[in-house]
Structures are given as C-alpha cells and as structure tokens.
C-alpha cells in the first residue's frame, strides 16, 4: 500500500464508519415510523404494501388515549409553569442580594440536580400514601416540581446574573415595585432562559415513566407514557401498527420541543454552558 | 407607589426579604425531595411493608435489612448486573462511542455531519418507553436484526433471551450516546487548531495528535461527562423494565429493578428502601465529585 492509497483510505474510513453507526442508529427508528403507516405492520422493518393513516386515526379517536395525552399535557405543563414561576422568584435574591450562605446554597442546589430520583421513589411513595396524595395527578405534579426545582433555580439564577441591574433600577425610579420589576423588566429579558427551563422540565416529565408508575394506580389517571406501556404489555404482540402510531404521537412533543430549544441555546452545548458558578 | 420604590432600594437592608422569594421553592423541595432522602435512611432500618402484620406496626429492626442484603444472593447479582450495565452502556457505550463519533465528525462535510448528528440525536430525544419499544422489536425474534442476519444466511438468534444484558446495554447506548456526543463536540471545538497543526508540521502521527494533544486538552470534560453519564445510567428503570422486566430470571435485574421488585412486588418497602439507599449513596458520592469538579 503506497502513501497515496493510504491517504485515500484515511479520508474515506471516517465516512464509512460514521455511515455504519448511522445505519445502526436509524434502523429501530425507521421501523417505528414505517410501522405506524403500515396496514399490516410486523415486528420487523419491511416495506408496507399499502400506506394508511388508519393506525393514527384509531389512536386519536380512542377516548382513553385522548385522556392519557391530556393528563400528560396537564402534568408537564403544570410542572413547567410552576417550576418557572417558583424558580424565577427563588433566583431573584440569589442573583441580586448579598447573602451569607449563597455559595453553599448554590452548591447544594447543583448537588441536588445530579441525584438519581430513582433512589428516593420508595420513600416518596410512602410519603404520598400518608399525605393522601397517592394516585392524584396533582401529587405527581408536585413531585415533578420539587425534583426539577434545583435545575430550574440553578439555570435561572445564572441567566438572571446576565440581566443588567440598571434597567431594573430605572423601573424602580419610575415607581415600579420589586415584583413589577421582575415581571416587566427582568423576566422579559430572560425569555431564552425561561424557555430553556420550561422546555427541559416539560420534556423531562413528558418522557418520564417511573414517577407516575409508582405514584399512580388508577388507569384513568395514567398519562401517555403509562398508557403506552400498558398498551405495549396488553396488545404488544399483535397491534404493532397502533403501537407505533401511538409511539410517534407521544414522541412528537419531545422532538418538537428539542428543536425549539435549540433556538434558545445560542451558546451551543457545553458542560460549562449553564454552569458558571 | 413611591413607598414601593423605596422598598426596592432598601432591599439590602431588609435581611429577611429573600425569604419571601425563596420560601415556596425551599418548602416544596424540603417536603418532596430532601425529606424523602432522609426517609430513605430512616425506613431502611425499619420493617416497613405494604401488607401483613408489619404494615400496621412500624418497628425498628436495626441492621436487619442490611444483614439480609449481605445474605441475599440476588443482591450480589443485581450489583454485578448494575456494574456490567454501567460499564457497557455508560463507560464504553456513551462515553467512548460518543467521543469517537464526535472525533470522526470533526472537519467533515457539513450535510453529512448534520444527517448523522440528527439520527443519533433522535434516539436521545425520544422518550424512554418509545426507545424500549423500538429496540424491543429490533431485537425481537421476528425483528429487524433477525431479518437482516437471516437474509445473510446466518440463523436467527433469540437476542432478548440469549443475550438480554447486551440488548439492554445497546438500547441504552442508542438512547444516551447523543448527550456525550454533543458534550464532546463542544469540547473538541475548543481545542485550538494551531496546536494540532503545529504538531502535524513537527511530524506527529494522527495517533500522537489524539493521545498527546486532544485527549489531554479535554481531560476534564471526560471526568465531568463520565460522572454525569454514570449518574444518569444508574437510575435507568423504564428502559430495562419495559424491554426485559429484569429477566429472563435475574439476568437483567439491576439495582433499580431489584428495588422495585422488593418494594412493590414483594411488598417489602423497608428492604426495598435499604436497596435504594445503596443507589442513593453511590449517587451522593458521584454527585459530590461532580459538584467539586465544577467548583
């Protein structure tokens, strides 16, 4: 092998390897997309003999599914709104005031963002039983809010640090209260930050399975993630088309929100991105 | 109105005003997050159960749950399974594969980068139950993988029964690699190209550039990403639960699955909590390292 051949191989190799990786990653995804429009979907990826929207229509028209999607939406939306409001309030003194234990508080918050939620679910279940919050949609929202509060505070505090104080002071001079200042001056300047937090908390709970699985019992209260699991268990072996259509519909909000979030994360994706201490 | 403005100005004088702002979020975190963490320690020393006699009378049992844990062979199996799962899907899979993809993508055709990047990202953005379904049918007896290998003349394999651990590791790689890929792409963009070019001019081989310049330069990203990915992988439940349910037998029972089975299938909440304390402690240690690394 001479130098020239070697050079060509070095140029082509990365493309070949990446293409292979890409194929491995795309096959499972392709299956769910194709199966969702196939009249006779099977477990394997195959060309559909006829393309149909029936699977989607069946999924959408089912009362139970509508309910599950609506509950999922209420949970995730409720969580996102509460987290943004509460974290914005908590971030304000952390960003603006001189506080004695600010640094240790922020480190505790950072520490809490990375704790595995899975590990506390058994005690949370017990706690929910004693607080009569078990099997309540509102209870699940409360837990979601608590578990993503550290992330929300951490992000919004850092975003708020970059909002100049002068503008706010100008508003005070014009007679605005602290709260009006936050609402009319600080928050509008933090829209990208607020959207990032809202999107990430929303899609986090939208995709979550474990938390509602532990905290809910009545199938009438199930959000989309649990409904899909139930569906998977009951008819998984036969109804591939419907299952795939449900999956796609359930995955779409996560995908759309991710694409939207890219517009707000101008700085790109670095570990240092939201984490300047 | 002017009194309100004055209130704004004197904000530093009123030393308790921060409390009004922070009270709601601190309260909700205390009740639903920090208190359960302490409950984990507390319950793990009790005989808490969902049914039967001990459901009515909560008793302290000291280290009984822990002694039970040491004797329980399934605990050893699930710790071992968790380690294999962590090593395969977090260390090798997400970290190494994520870095490898990011490295290969560097300086490649823009459209090509975008296509491959989007495909890998799709697996990350997809909710875990959908991932479980996609990969379950991919590895299924009549799934895509078997269709491919039988068309090549290789006999079909019952992947989910023969190599269940491998299937859940690959599923988690499929679901998680994009995160590491993004992190390493950002880190690799920070490596100054002049240094790399200078090394090439001085006659360094590709391998030398990689091991002597690129890797040392982004060393910290490796450690931080490693901890984050390990923490995420440690808590994986839905993906494994929906794909294999921890089986066949106990072959894919990781700690979270074992914890769930003990607490909610066998109704032994106290024992389940003792297992989750193990998870929590590993999580706490890793989180402390993570927090320190960013300090």
Contacts between the chains, C-beta under 8 A, distances in Angstrom:
chain1	res1	chain2	res2	distance
A	10	B	206	7.7
A	14	B	104	4.3
A	14	B	108	6.6
A	15	B	108	7.1
A	15	B	112	6.9
A	17	B	104	6.1
A	18	B	101	7.0
A	18	B	104	5.3
A	18	B	105	6.8
A	18	B	108	7.5
A	18	B	112	7.4
A	18	B	116	5.2
A	19	B	116	7.7
A	21	B	97	7.8
A	21	B	101	6.4
A	21	B	116	7.2
A	21	B	120	7.6
A	22	B	115	7.0
A	22	B	116	4.7
A	22	B	119	5.0
A	22	B	120	7.5
A	25	B	119	4.9
A	25	B	120	5.5
A	25	B	122	7.6
A	25	B	123	5.9
A	25	B	174	6.4
A	26	B	119	4.9
A	26	B	122	7.9
A	27	B	138	6.5
A	27	B	144	5.6
A	28	B	123	7.8
A	28	B	134	3.9
A	28	B	135	5.5
A	28	B	137	7.5
A	28	B	138	4.3
A	28	B	144	7.2
A	28	B	174	6.7
A	29	B	119	7.4
A	29	B	122	5.6
A	29	B	123	6.9
A	29	B	126	7.6
A	29	B	134	6.3
A	31	B	134	6.4
A	31	B	137	6.1
A	31	B	138	6.5
A	31	B	144	5.7
A	32	B	130	7.1
A	32	B	133	7.0
A	32	B	134	5.1
A	32	B	137	7.9
A	35	B	137	7.9
A	42	B	142	6.7
A	43	B	137	4.8
A	43	B	140	4.6
A	43	B	141	7.6
A	43	B	142	4.5
A	43	B	143	5.0
A	43	B	144	7.9
A	44	B	137	7.8
A	44	B	140	7.8
A	44	B	142	5.6
A	44	B	143	5.5
A	44	B	144	5.1
A	44	B	146	7.2
A	44	B	147	4.3
A	45	B	144	4.3
A	45	B	147	7.0
A	46	B	147	7.6
A	86	B	24	5.2
A	86	B	25	4.4
A	86	B	28	7.0
A	87	B	25	6.4
A	89	B	21	4.7
A	89	B	22	7.2
A	89	B	24	6.7
A	89	B	25	6.9
A	90	B	21	6.0
A	90	B	22	4.7
A	90	B	24	7.7
A	90	B	25	4.1
A	90	B	26	7.3
A	92	B	21	5.2
A	93	B	17	7.2
A	93	B	18	3.6
A	93	B	21	4.8
A	93	B	22	6.2
A	94	B	18	8.0
A	94	B	22	7.7
A	96	B	11	7.3
A	97	B	11	6.6
A	97	B	12	6.5
A	97	B	17	7.7
A	97	B	18	5.4
A	98	B	12	6.3
A	99	B	18	6.0
A	107	B	291	5.8
A	107	B	295	7.1
A	110	B	291	5.2
A	110	B	294	6.8
A	111	B	287	5.1
A	111	B	288	6.8
A	111	B	290	7.9
A	111	B	291	4.7
A	112	B	29	7.6
A	112	B	33	6.9
A	112	B	287	8.0
A	114	B	227	7.7
A	114	B	228	6.8
A	114	B	231	5.2
A	114	B	283	7.6
A	114	B	286	7.4
A	114	B	287	4.3
A	114	B	290	5.3
A	114	B	291	7.5
A	115	B	37	7.6
A	115	B	231	7.8
A	115	B	280	7.5
A	115	B	283	5.2
A	115	B	284	7.0
A	115	B	287	5.6
A	116	B	231	6.0
A	116	B	232	8.0
A	116	B	234	5.2
A	116	B	235	3.6
A	116	B	279	6.2
A	116	B	280	7.3
A	116	B	283	4.4
A	117	B	235	6.4
A	118	B	234	7.6
A	118	B	235	3.7
A	118	B	236	7.9
A	118	B	237	5.6
A	118	B	256	4.8
A	118	B	259	7.7
A	118	B	276	7.5
A	118	B	279	6.5
A	119	B	40	6.9
A	119	B	235	7.0
A	119	B	256	8.0
A	119	B	259	8.0
A	119	B	276	4.7
A	119	B	277	7.6
A	119	B	279	4.0
A	119	B	280	3.9
A	119	B	283	5.7
A	120	B	33	7.5
A	120	B	36	4.3
A	120	B	37	5.8
A	120	B	39	7.9
A	120	B	40	5.9
A	120	B	276	7.0
A	120	B	280	6.8
A	121	B	276	7.3
A	122	B	40	7.5
A	122	B	43	7.4
A	122	B	259	6.6
A	122	B	263	4.7
A	122	B	269	6.0
A	122	B	272	4.9
A	122	B	273	4.9
A	122	B	276	5.3
A	123	B	36	4.4
A	123	B	37	7.9
A	123	B	39	3.7
A	123	B	40	5.1
A	123	B	43	5.7
A	123	B	273	6.2
A	123	B	276	7.7
A	124	B	32	7.1
A	124	B	36	4.7
A	125	B	263	7.6
A	125	B	264	7.9
A	125	B	269	7.7
A	126	B	39	6.9
A	126	B	43	6.8
A	126	B	48	6.9
A	126	B	269	6.3
A	127	B	32	7.7
A	127	B	35	7.0
A	127	B	36	5.9
A	127	B	39	6.5
A	142	B	28	6.9
A	142	B	32	6.0
A	143	B	32	5.2
A	145	B	28	5.9
A	145	B	32	7.7
A	146	B	28	4.9
A	146	B	29	5.4
A	146	B	31	7.1
A	146	B	32	3.4
A	146	B	33	4.5
A	147	B	32	7.3
A	147	B	33	6.1
A	149	B	25	5.4
A	149	B	28	6.3
A	149	B	29	5.1
A	149	B	33	7.3
A	150	B	29	7.1
A	150	B	33	7.8
A	153	B	25	6.5
A	172	B	5	4.8
A	172	B	8	4.2
A	172	B	9	6.6
A	173	B	5	6.8
A	175	B	1	4.2
A	175	B	2	6.6
A	175	B	4	7.0
A	175	B	5	5.5
A	176	B	4	7.4
A	176	B	5	7.2
A	176	B	8	7.6
A	177	B	4	4.0
A	177	B	5	7.5
A	177	B	7	6.8
A	177	B	8	6.6
A	178	B	4	7.7
A	178	B	7	6.6
A	178	B	8	5.0
A	178	B	11	6.8
A	181	B	8	6.7
A	203	B	125	7.9
A	206	B	127	6.8
A	207	B	127	3.4
A	207	B	128	6.1
A	207	B	129	7.8
A	208	B	238	7.9
A	209	B	127	7.7
A	209	B	128	6.1
A	209	B	129	5.2
A	209	B	237	7.3
A	209	B	238	3.6
A	209	B	241	7.9
A	209	B	242	7.5
A	210	B	237	4.6
A	210	B	238	5.7
A	213	B	238	7.7
A	214	B	264	7.5
A	225	B	127	6.4
A	225	B	129	5.4
A	225	B	238	7.9
A	228	B	129	5.2
A	228	B	130	7.2
A	228	B	133	7.5
A	229	B	129	5.5
A	229	B	238	7.8
A	229	B	242	6.0
A	232	B	129	7.3
A	232	B	132	7.8
A	232	B	133	5.9
A	232	B	242	6.5
A	236	B	133	7.9
A	240	B	137	7.2
A	243	B	133	6.6
A	244	B	133	7.9
A	247	B	129	8.0
A	247	B	130	4.5
A	247	B	133	5.7
A	247	B	134	7.5
A	250	B	127	6.5
A	250	B	129	7.9
A	250	B	130	6.3
A	251	B	125	7.7
A	251	B	126	5.1
A	251	B	127	5.9
A	251	B	130	4.9
A	254	B	125	5.4
A	254	B	126	6.7
A	254	B	127	5.7
A	255	B	122	7.4
A	255	B	125	5.2
A	255	B	126	7.4
A	258	B	121	7.6
A	258	B	125	4.5
A	268	B	186	5.7
A	268	B	189	7.8
A	269	B	182	4.3
A	269	B	183	6.8
A	269	B	185	7.2
A	269	B	186	5.1
A	270	B	183	7.4
A	270	B	186	4.1
A	270	B	187	7.3
A	270	B	190	7.9
A	271	B	183	5.8
A	271	B	186	7.6
A	271	B	187	7.9
A	271	B	221	6.4
A	271	B	224	5.3
A	271	B	225	6.8
A	271	B	228	7.7
A	271	B	294	8.0
A	273	B	186	7.9
A	275	B	294	5.7
A	277	B	294	6.4
A	277	B	295	6.3
